[in-house]
Amino acid sequence: MKSAWKAPLCVTALLLAVLPGLAPPPAPLSAQEVANGDRPTVFLDCAARNCNQTYFRTELPWINWARQPQDAHVHLIMTSQSTGAGGSEYRLDFIGSEEYEYEDQLLYQAPPTNTQRETLDELTHTIGIGVLHFATVHGFMDDVNTFQEITEDVEHGVEEIDPTERMVTSEEVEDPWDFWVFRLGGNTEVNGEQTRQTTEIRGNASASRVTRTWKMNFRGDFNINRREIDLPDDGTFTDERTDWGVSELVAYSLADHWSIGIEGEVRRITRFNQSFRWEITPALEYSFFPYEEATRRAFTLFYKIGPAYREYLEETVYGWLSETRWEESLEIEFSQRQPWGDASVGINGSHFLYNTDLYAINLEGDISFRVFRGLNLNAEGGIGWVNDQIYLAAGDATDAEALLNLRQRAQDFNYEFQVGFSFQFGSVYNNVVNNRFGGGGGGGWWR
């Protein structure tokens, strides 16, 4: 065995010795490899779509990108939320370090017709505008030629987009569609092996309209799922289910911190023993913070009450084949994203009006916290107390239904919890991009 490896090892040693001598002399450092003191250093804290940090580093080489927020002149928090037309609104908050007191905000709205490349280009220009303004205010980039070149490049991007300009309102334009957006979708999936096969057909359709005062969403979907599994002793297990549903939401901006609305649903869901179900629930929401700050911080109370009618596939544990019950629920949620990290916590409680002993309470939360340089702790979890499963079938689930989770079973509680950490040390700069061996080397598509 040793002799078999001797030749390859000799060849490898020879290549390692010769190749450095054959390589051309190193090229001058590119702009992205320069960490000059007169360039602003930015830490990107991104919780939005299109967080392609490699792209930003490549396209904005005049910025020093820090690996840790403690090493940055400015902390950039980027968040996003969906717009009424199906696009995304990005919020970029530029927060200076203790040494550089500074705070600024830019908004950029990507239309739904954008390709990913268009959105990335426009986000890059927006980041450049924000960082350039910070650099101007605090006297960075003393090199006049460099400063002029960067300014001209960013201004070229400004000619293409204006990231601070918000979308027009319904009163400012004539829209032949009256701000309605429609979508259709569907897919078919078949997978299996010699002893099992699964076929699934899914489809959905939606219509939505969003203005400054109204928000309306209508959605329908269906799912056909068939499973065939060869059992070692009992032949073949076959299960075929068809579920469908239609839901709606209509909300109105009542005041600066108040919103009212109504939710409705018509659905068939076999896992919960319901062949037909409809419900309609008026709702009220109060936001302690302005709604415009929702991507950075939110503290809301959400209350709804209404009736629900159910027809069951099998008789329930309470002896019903159909029933109409009123239910109310209250949800409190708090979330925020700050330079130290982000956190959210929420609690939801509901019960049936005819019997308050039938209730459910869910508590969940998550946190990501920077303890000190390089050390981040993160945790998330939830626990629920369940005592409102009035839809449960009286008969027991089969072994196959229990193993495949095809039928909901009686529960008193549920929970989930996970905790982790990450620790990083080394170079404080994150500028260099090297796209060679992009797959990591040696990894095939099948791995």
C-alpha positions in Angstrom: 0.0 0.0 0.0 2.9 2.4 0.8 4.5 1.9 -2.6 1.2 2.5 -4.3 1.0 6.0 -2.8 4.7 6.9 -3.3 4.5 8.0 -7.0 1.4 10.3 -6.5 3.0 11.9 -3.5 6.2 12.6 -5.4 4.3 14.1 -8.3 2.3 16.3 -5.8 5.5 17.5 -4.1 7.1 18.3 -7.5 4.0 20.3 -8.6 3.9 22.3 -5.3 7.6 23.1 -5.8 7.4 24.1 -9.5 4.0 25.8 -9.9 4.9 28.9 -7.7 7.9 29.5 -10.0 5.8 29.2 -13.1 3.1 31.5 -11.9 3.1 35.1 -13.2 4.1 37.8 -10.8 1.2 38.9 -8.6 -1.0 41.6 -10.1 -1.4 44.9 -8.3 -4.0 44.8 -5.6 -7.5 45.7 -6.9 -9.7 48.2 -5.2 -11.6 45.5 -3.3 -8.3 44.4 -1.7 -7.4 47.8 -0.4 -8.3 48.7 3.1 -7.3 52.3 3.2 -8.0 54.4 6.3 -9.8 57.0 4.2 -12.5 54.7 3.1 -15.7 54.1 5.1 -16.0 50.7 6.8 -19.5 49.2 6.8 -21.1 46.2 8.5 -24.0 44.8 6.6 -26.8 43.4 8.8 -29.3 42.1 6.3 -32.7 40.5 7.0 -34.2 41.1 3.6 -34.6 39.4 0.2 -31.7 39.5 -2.2 -29.0 39.7 0.6 -26.2 38.9 -1.9 -23.3 40.2 0.1 -20.8 38.8 -2.5 -22.5 40.9 -5.2 -22.4 44.1 -3.0 -18.7 43.6 -2.2 -17.9 43.1 -5.8 -19.8 46.1 -7.1 -18.8 48.5 -4.3 -15.1 47.9 -4.0 -14.5 51.4 -2.5 -16.2 50.3 0.7 -14.4 48.4 3.4 -16.7 45.6 4.5 -16.3 44.6 8.2 -16.9 41.1 9.5 -18.0 42.4 12.9 -20.1 45.5 13.8 -17.5 46.7 16.3 -15.0 47.3 13.5 -17.3 49.4 11.3 -17.8 53.1 11.0 -21.4 52.6 10.0 -23.8 49.7 10.8 -26.2 49.1 7.8 -29.5 47.3 8.7 -31.4 46.3 5.6 -35.0 44.9 5.9 -37.8 44.4 3.4 -41.5 43.9 3.2 -43.9 43.0 0.4 -45.7 45.7 -1.5 -49.3 45.6 -2.8 -48.3 44.9 -6.4 -46.2 41.9 -5.4 -42.8 43.7 -5.3 -40.7 44.5 -2.3 -39.9 47.7 -0.3 -36.4 47.8 1.1 -35.5 49.9 4.2 -31.9 50.7 4.7 -30.9 52.2 8.1 -27.4 53.7 8.3 -26.3 53.9 12.0 -22.9 55.4 12.8 -20.6 54.0 15.5 -20.0 55.7 18.8 -17.1 57.6 17.2 -19.2 58.8 14.3 -22.6 60.0 15.4 -24.9 59.5 12.4 -28.3 58.1 11.4 -30.0 58.1 8.1 -32.6 56.0 6.2 -33.2 55.2 2.6 -36.2 53.4 1.0 -36.1 51.6 -2.3 -39.1 49.8 -3.9 -38.5 47.0 -6.4 -41.4 46.4 -8.8 -42.6 42.8 -9.2 -41.5 42.9 -12.8 -37.8 43.2 -11.8 -35.4 40.4 -12.5 -33.1 39.5 -9.6 -30.2 41.2 -11.3 -32.2 44.5 -11.7 -33.1 44.5 -8.0 -29.5 43.7 -7.0 -28.2 46.5 -9.2 -30.6 49.1 -7.8 -30.0 47.9 -4.2 -26.2 48.4 -4.9 -26.8 51.9 -6.1 -28.9 52.7 -3.0 -26.3 51.3 -0.6 -23.7 53.4 -2.5 -25.7 56.6 -2.1 -26.2 56.0 1.6 -22.6 55.2 2.4 -21.3 58.1 0.2 -23.5 60.5 2.1 -22.0 59.2 5.4 -18.5 59.5 4.0 -19.2 63.0 2.8 -20.6 64.1 6.2 -17.6 62.7 8.2 -14.8 63.7 5.8 -13.7 60.4 4.4 -12.0 60.0 1.0 -9.5 62.8 1.0 -8.3 61.6 -2.4 -10.1 64.1 -4.7 -9.8 62.0 -7.8 -11.1 58.8 -6.1 -13.9 60.7 -4.5 -14.9 62.2 -7.9 -14.9 58.9 -9.6 -17.1 57.3 -7.0 -19.5 60.2 -7.0 -19.9 60.0 -10.7 -20.5 56.3 -10.6 -23.1 56.6 -7.8 -24.8 59.6 -9.6 -25.1 57.5 -12.7 -27.1 55.0 -10.6 -29.2 57.9 -9.3 -30.2 58.8 -12.9 -31.6 55.2 -13.3 -33.5 55.1 -9.9 -34.5 57.3 -7.1 -34.5 55.1 -4.0 -36.0 57.7 -1.8 -39.1 58.1 -3.9 -42.0 56.1 -2.6 -44.6 54.4 -4.8 -47.4 56.7 -5.9 -50.8 56.5 -4.2 -54.1 55.5 -5.9 -55.1 59.1 -5.9 -52.1 60.2 -7.9 -52.4 57.9 -11.0 -55.0 56.4 -13.3 -54.6 52.6 -13.2 -56.7 50.6 -15.6 -56.4 47.7 -13.2 -57.3 49.8 -10.2 -54.3 48.4 -8.3 -55.5 44.8 -8.5 -52.9 42.1 -8.9 -53.7 38.5 -10.0 -51.6 35.4 -9.8 -52.0 31.8 -10.9 -49.7 28.9 -10.0 -49.5 25.1 -9.8 -47.1 22.2 -9.9 -47.0 18.4 -10.0 -44.5 16.3 -8.1 -43.8 12.6 -8.5 -41.2 10.8 -6.4 -40.6 7.3 -5.1 -38.6 4.2 -5.3 -39.3 0.5 -5.8 -41.3 0.1 -2.6 -43.1 3.5 -2.4 -44.5 6.2 -4.6 -46.0 9.7 -3.9 -47.9 11.8 -6.4 -48.9 15.3 -5.5 -50.8 18.0 -7.6 -51.0 21.5 -6.3 -52.6 24.7 -7.6 -53.3 28.2 -6.3 -54.8 31.5 -7.5 -54.9 34.9 -5.8 -56.1 38.4 -6.2 -55.0 41.4 -4.1 -55.4 45.1 -3.9 -53.3 47.4 -1.7 -53.7 51.1 -1.3 -52.7 53.5 1.5 -56.0 52.8 3.3 -57.2 49.4 2.1 -55.7 46.0 2.0 -57.5 43.1 0.3 -56.3 39.6 -0.4 -58.2 36.7 -1.8 -56.6 33.3 -2.3 -57.7 29.8 -3.3 -55.7 26.6 -3.4 -56.1 22.8 -3.8 -53.9 19.8 -3.1 -54.3 16.2 -4.3 -51.9 13.8 -2.7 -51.7 10.0 -3.3 -49.3 7.6 -1.5 -48.6 3.9 -2.2 -46.3 2.1 0.2 -45.4 -1.6 0.0 -45.6 -3.0 3.6 -43.4 -6.0 4.6 -46.3 -8.1 6.0 -49.6 -6.5 5.0 -49.5 -5.9 1.3 -49.7 -2.3 0.0 -50.9 0.8 1.9 -52.7 3.3 -0.3 -53.9 6.8 0.8 -55.4 9.5 -1.4 -56.6 12.9 -0.1 -57.9 16.0 -1.7 -57.9 19.3 0.2 -58.9 22.7 -1.0 -59.6 26.1 0.4 -60.5 29.7 -0.3 -59.6 32.6 2.1 -60.0 36.3 2.2 -58.7 39.3 4.1 -60.1 42.9 3.9 -58.4 45.5 6.2 -58.9 49.2 6.5 -56.5 51.8 8.0 -58.8 53.3 10.6 -56.3 55.7 12.2 -52.5 56.2 12.7 -52.3 53.2 15.1 -55.7 51.4 14.5 -56.8 49.0 11.8 -60.0 47.0 11.4 -60.7 44.1 9.1 -62.5 40.9 8.4 -61.1 37.4 7.7 -63.0 34.6 6.1 -62.3 31.0 5.0 -64.0 28.1 3.3 -61.9 24.9 3.4 -61.7 21.1 3.3 -58.9 19.7 5.4 -58.9 15.9 5.8 -56.1 15.7 8.4 -58.4 17.6 10.8 -61.4 15.5 10.0 -63.2 18.3 8.2 -65.0 17.7 4.9 -66.3 21.3 4.8 -65.6 24.3 7.0 -66.4 28.0 6.8 -65.7 30.8 9.1 -65.9 34.6 9.2 -64.1 36.7 11.8 -64.1 40.5 12.2 -60.8 41.7 13.6 -59.2 44.8 15.2 -55.5 45.6 15.4 -53.6 48.2 17.4 -50.0 49.1 16.8 -48.1 50.9 19.6 -45.4 52.0 17.1 -46.1 53.7 13.7 -46.8 51.1 11.0 -44.0 52.6 8.9 -41.5 51.3 11.5 -42.7 47.7 11.1 -39.6 46.3 9.5 -37.4 47.5 12.4 -39.7 47.3 15.4 -43.3 46.3 15.9 -45.6 45.9 19.0 -49.2 45.0 18.1 -52.4 43.7 19.7 -54.7 41.7 17.4 -58.2 40.6 18.4 -60.8 38.7 16.3 -64.1 37.0 17.0 -66.5 35.1 14.9 -68.4 31.9 14.1 -67.1 28.8 12.4 -69.2 26.0 10.8 -67.7 22.5 10.4 -68.9 19.3 8.7 -66.9 16.2 9.7 -65.7 13.2 7.8 -66.3 11.0 10.9 -68.2 11.6 14.1 -66.2 13.5 16.6 -65.2 12.6 20.1 -68.1 14.8 21.3 -70.6 13.0 19.1 -71.1 15.7 16.4 -71.2 15.3 12.6 -71.6 19.1 12.1 -71.6 22.1 14.4 -71.3 25.9 14.4 -69.2 27.5 17.2 -68.2 31.0 18.0 -64.5 31.6 18.9 -62.4 34.6 19.9 -58.7 35.1 20.1 -56.1 37.7 21.2 -52.5 37.9 19.9 -49.8 40.1 21.3 -46.5 40.3 19.3 -43.3 42.3 19.8 -40.3 42.3 17.5 -37.3 44.5 16.8 -34.0 44.6 14.9 -31.2 46.6 16.4 -27.4 46.7 15.9 -27.0 44.3 18.8 -29.2 41.7 17.1 -32.9 41.0 16.7 -35.6 39.4 18.8 -39.3 38.7 18.8 -41.9 37.3 21.2 -45.5 36.6 20.7 -48.4 35.0 22.7 -51.7 33.9 21.3 -54.8 32.7 23.2 -58.2 31.5 21.9 -61.3 29.8 23.2 -64.8 28.8 22.3 -67.5 31.1 23.6 -69.9 28.3 24.5 -67.3 26.6 26.7 -64.3 28.6 27.9 -62.6 25.3 29.1 -62.0 24.6 25.4 -59.0 26.9 24.8 -55.5 27.0 23.3 -52.5 29.1 24.3 -49.3 29.5 22.3 -46.1 31.2 23.3 -43.2 31.6 21.0 -40.1 33.7 20.5 -36.6 34.0 19.1 -33.5 36.0 19.7 -30.1 36.5 18.0 -27.7 38.4 20.3 -24.2 39.6 19.9 -22.5 39.0 23.2 -19.1 40.5 22.3 -16.8 40.6 19.3 -17.4 37.5 17.1 -19.7 35.7 19.5 -23.3 35.4 18.6 -26.0 33.5 20.6 -29.3 32.5 19.0 -32.3 30.7 20.3 -35.9 30.1 19.3 -38.7 28.1 20.6 -42.3 27.8 21.4 -44.8 25.9 23.6 -48.5 25.5 23.2 -51.2 24.2 25.5 -54.0 22.6 23.5 -57.5 21.9 24.8 -59.7 22.9 21.8 -59.6 19.9 19.4 -63.3 19.6 19.0 -62.9 18.2 15.5 -61.1 15.0 16.5 -62.6 11.8 15.1 -64.0 9.4 17.6 -62.2 6.4 16.1 -58.5 5.7 16.6 -55.9 6.4 14.0 -54.3 3.4 12.3 -50.6 2.7 12.7 -49.9 3.9 9.1 -51.9 7.2 9.7 -50.0 7.8 12.9 -46.6 7.1 11.4 -47.3 9.3 8.3 -49.0 12.0 10.4 -52.1 11.7 8.1 -54.6 12.2 11.0 -54.5 14.7 13.8 -54.4 13.0 17.2 -55.3 14.2 20.7 -52.7 16.4 22.3 -52.4 18.3 25.5 -49.4 20.4 24.5 -46.7 20.8 21.9 -43.3 22.4 22.0 -40.1 23.1 20.0 -36.8 24.6 21.1 -33.4 25.1 19.7 -30.3 27.1 20.7 -26.9 27.7 19.1 -23.9 29.9 18.8 -21.3 31.1 16.4 -17.9 32.4 17.1 -15.6 34.1 14.5 -12.2 35.6 14.7 -9.5 36.7 12.3 -9.3 39.5 9.7 -11.7 42.3 10.4 -12.2 43.0 6.6 -14.6 41.3 4.4 -13.7 42.9 1.0 -12.1 40.2 -1.1 -14.2 38.1 -3.5 -12.7 34.9 -5.1 -15.2 33.0 -7.2 -12.8 30.1 -8.1 -13.9 26.6 -7.0 -17.3 28.0 -6.3 -18.7 24.6 -5.3 -16.1 24.1 -2.6 -14.1 21.5 -4.5 -14.9 17.9 -4.9 -18.7 18.2 -4.3 -21.0 16.8 -6.9 -24.6 17.8 -7.5 -25.7 14.5 -5.9 -24.2 15.2 -2.5 
